[in-house]
Amino acid sequence: MDFAIRAGAPEDAAAIAHVQVSSWRTTYPGIVPDAYLAELDEERFRQHWRQHLSAGEFLLFVAEDAHGVFGFITGGKIREGIKSYDAELYAIYLLADRQAHGAGRALTLTLAASLRAAGFTSMIVWALEQNPAVGFYRRLGAIPVLRKTIQIGGADLPDLALGWTDLHLLVP
């Protein structure tokens, strides 16, 4: 599959919102309450992404092919202090039919390289423990760091922090 990775821009907001909502609806059935998934609103996410992309508050990269944007990743300074970690992969989403073709790995490595270039040395990612992406992060060398419970749609769900203690291990 041919694709390119590039920095996201405010005009990508609608495509990013579509990817996010579609990804949640294909990844989280049986994990996140169905009512929560049904209520996800692309327009609300589009506004959110346009605002944040316009402000340049964090790094965001998109994966696109001839059909348009099909995935994205975002990250920056760690939001919740965890000893020995200074950066965070905030979110990564890919349309279900574009997964397992290398785009997730390419997005993660692009983010890691950009974080390293900005002076960060390590990175954490939070993922619902039942999320199949936990295996993806482990295959990229992330190790379990911390576990907590979060609430989504009224359900208490186990959330797992996985981390890379040295970004040089991801991007030599």
DRENKOL-496753 format. One record per residue (C-alpha): residue number from 1; x, y, z. Coordinates in steps of 0.001 Angstrom, whole numbers, plus 524288, in hexadecimal, padded with zeros to 5 digits. Example, Ala and Ser with C-alpha at 12.3 -4.5 7.8 and 13.67 -1.06 7.14 Angstrom:
<nodes>
- n, east, north, up
- 1, 8300C, 7EE6C, 81E78;
- 2, 83566, 7FBDC, 81BE4;
</nodes>
This chain:
<nodes>
- n, east, north, up
- 1, 80000, 80000, 80000;
- 2, 805B8, 80D24, 7FC00;
- 3, 8040E, 81815, 805C8;
- 4, 80AD8, 8244B, 80A81;
- 5, 80C9B, 82A25, 81802;
- 6, 80BED, 838EB, 81962;
- 7, 8092D, 84343, 82398;
- 8, 7FAB5, 84571, 825CB;
- 9, 7F478, 8528A, 822C4;
- 10, 7E7A7, 85918, 826C8;
- 11, 7E18C, 8553D, 819C2;
- 12, 7E36C, 846E3, 81DAA;
- 13, 7DA25, 8486C, 82945;
- 14, 7CE57, 84204, 822D2;
- 15, 7D631, 8364F, 81E0E;
- 16, 7DCBF, 834C6, 82B59;
- 17, 7CF75, 83538, 8321D;
- 18, 7CA3F, 82AD6, 828D2;
- 19, 7D5F0, 82202, 82B74;
- 20, 7D493, 823BF, 83A21;
- 21, 7C604, 820C4, 83AC3;
- 22, 7C6FE, 81566, 83128;
- 23, 7D28B, 80FB9, 83879;
- 24, 7CB9B, 8106F, 84594;
- 25, 7BF9C, 809CE, 83FD4;
- 26, 7C77E, 7FE9C, 83A01;
- 27, 7D13E, 7FCE3, 84520;
- 28, 7C92B, 7FE3F, 85175;
- 29, 7BC6B, 7F680, 84FF9;
- 30, 7BB88, 7ED8A, 85BB7;
- 31, 7C59C, 7F5F5, 862E5;
- 32, 7BF38, 8036F, 86384;
- 33, 7B079, 8046C, 86597;
- 34, 7A8FE, 803E0, 858B1;
- 35, 7A126, 81010, 85C32;
- 36, 7ADB7, 817EF, 85D79;
- 37, 7B282, 81339, 8502A;
- 38, 7A561, 81661, 849E9;
- 39, 7A5D9, 82450, 84F1D;
- 40, 7B351, 827A1, 8499A;
- 41, 7B1B0, 833C0, 84136;
- 42, 7BAE5, 83658, 835D1;
- 43, 7B71A, 844B0, 83557;
- 44, 7BAEA, 846C6, 8438C;
- 45, 7C7FC, 84019, 8411D;
- 46, 7CA02, 847FB, 834AB;
- 47, 7C8A7, 8549B, 83C58;
- 48, 7D1D1, 84F71, 846D8;
- 49, 7DC55, 84B9E, 83D15;
- 50, 7DB2F, 8583A, 8352B;
- 51, 7DCEB, 86049, 8418D;
- 52, 7E898, 85882, 8466E;
- 53, 7EF2C, 857A5, 83927;
- 54, 7ED9A, 86646, 83740;
- 55, 7F3C8, 868BD, 84490;
- 56, 7FF31, 85F6C, 841F5;
- 57, 7FE61, 85A29, 84FD7;
- 58, 80498, 84CF7, 84CEB;
- 59, 80A6E, 844B1, 8422D;
- 60, 800DC, 83E47, 838E0;
- 61, 803EE, 8362D, 82CD9;
- 62, 7FA96, 82FFE, 8232A;
- 63, 7FBC0, 82409, 81A9A;
- 64, 7F5A7, 825B5, 80D41;
- 65, 7F4A7, 81E8F, 80084;
- 66, 7EE26, 82167, 7F379;
- 67, 7E0D3, 820FE, 7FA41;
- 68, 7E480, 82AC0, 804ED;
- 69, 7E7C1, 82A9E, 8135D;
- 70, 7E5C4, 81D4B, 8199C;
- 71, 7ED5E, 81EA7, 82640;
- 72, 7F3BB, 82814, 82FA2;
- 73, 7FC4E, 828FD, 83BA4;
- 74, 7FE12, 833DD, 84572;
- 75, 8073E, 83606, 850C1;
- 76, 80F91, 83F60, 85882;
- 77, 813A4, 8423D, 86672;
- 78, 80E98, 83849, 87044;
- 79, 80196, 83CB9, 875FA;
- 80, 801C4, 834C8, 88290;
- 81, 80F12, 833CD, 88914;
- 82, 814AC, 82616, 88923;
- 83, 82270, 8247E, 88E5B;
- 84, 82CC8, 822B0, 883BA;
- 85, 823BF, 826DF, 87889;
- 86, 82310, 83454, 87248;
- 87, 81ACF, 83298, 865DF;
- 88, 80DEA, 82C35, 86294;
- 89, 80788, 8263B, 856BD;
- 90, 7FA0A, 82C21, 858F3;
- 91, 7F266, 824DA, 84E7B;
- 92, 7F420, 81C85, 84272;
- 93, 7E8D6, 81834, 839E8;
- 94, 7E7D6, 81146, 82CD9;
- 95, 7DC05, 80D31, 824FF;
- 96, 7D9FF, 7FE99, 82724;
- 97, 7DC6D, 7FAC5, 818F6;
- 98, 7E98A, 801EE, 818DD;
- 99, 7EEF9, 7FB64, 82514;
- 100, 7F9F3, 7F14E, 82499;
- 101, 8005E, 7F76F, 8189C;
- 102, 80B3D, 7FF12, 81F4C;
- 103, 804BB, 80C53, 820DB;
- 104, 80365, 80B45, 82FA1;
- 105, 811BF, 80812, 830F3;
- 106, 8158C, 8130C, 82798;
- 107, 80D2B, 81CD0, 82F20;
- 108, 812E8, 8188B, 83C36;
- 109, 820E5, 81973, 8374E;
- 110, 81E3B, 826D3, 8314D;
- 111, 818CB, 82BD2, 83E2A;
- 112, 82416, 825F5, 845E0;
- 113, 82E24, 82C2E, 83CC9;
- 114, 82767, 83965, 83DDE;
- 115, 826DC, 8386D, 84CA7;
- 116, 8354C, 834EE, 84D0F;
- 117, 8386C, 8407C, 8444F;
- 118, 83103, 84921, 84DF0;
- 119, 83988, 84447, 85928;
- 120, 830EF, 839B7, 85F0E;
- 121, 8375C, 82CFB, 86339;
- 122, 82C58, 82396, 866AD;
- 123, 81E02, 82169, 8637D;
- 124, 811DC, 81BBB, 869BC;
- 125, 804D5, 817C6, 863C2;
- 126, 7F818, 814E3, 86AD0;
- 127, 7EF6A, 80A46, 86503;
- 128, 7E36F, 8035A, 869F7;
- 129, 7E875, 7F642, 86EC8;
- 130, 7DF35, 7EED4, 865A8;
- 131, 7E30D, 7F704, 859D1;
- 132, 7E991, 7EE60, 84F8A;
- 133, 7F383, 7F962, 84D9D;
- 134, 7FA1D, 7F55A, 85A64;
- 135, 8006B, 7EA54, 852A1;
- 136, 804A3, 7F3FB, 84825;
- 137, 80B84, 7FC8D, 85238;
- 138, 8122A, 7F0B1, 85850;
- 139, 81706, 7EC3F, 84AF9;
- 140, 81D34, 7F9BE, 8498A;
- 141, 82459, 7F79A, 85664;
- 142, 81B7B, 7FE7A, 86030;
- 143, 81B19, 7F8E5, 86DDC;
- 144, 80FE1, 7F986, 877AC;
- 145, 8121C, 804AE, 88137;
- 146, 805A6, 807C3, 8889A;
- 147, 7F75C, 803E1, 88978;
- 148, 7EB9E, 80BF3, 88D99;
- 149, 7DCE6, 80BBC, 88C0B;
- 150, 7D61D, 815EC, 883A9;
- 151, 7C7CE, 8182F, 880E8;
- 152, 7C236, 81893, 8732F;
- 153, 7B39D, 81907, 870E0;
- 154, 7B0EC, 81581, 87F06;
- 155, 7B97A, 80952, 87ECF;
- 156, 7C5CF, 8079F, 886EC;
- 157, 7D06B, 802B4, 87DC3;
- 158, 7DE73, 7FE82, 88048;
- 159, 7E817, 807AF, 8799C;
- 160, 7F62F, 803A2, 87791;
- 161, 80202, 80C83, 875F1;
- 162, 80C8C, 806B5, 86D53;
- 163, 81967, 80D68, 86B57;
- 164, 82619, 80E7D, 8641F;
- 165, 830A1, 81294, 86DDC;
- 166, 839A3, 816ED, 862E7;
- 167, 834AD, 81C6A, 855FE;
- 168, 8419D, 8183C, 84FEB;
- 169, 83C8C, 80A43, 850FB;
- 170, 83114, 80DED, 84823;
- 171, 83881, 816F3, 83F17;
- 172, 8473E, 8143A, 83F18;
</nodes>
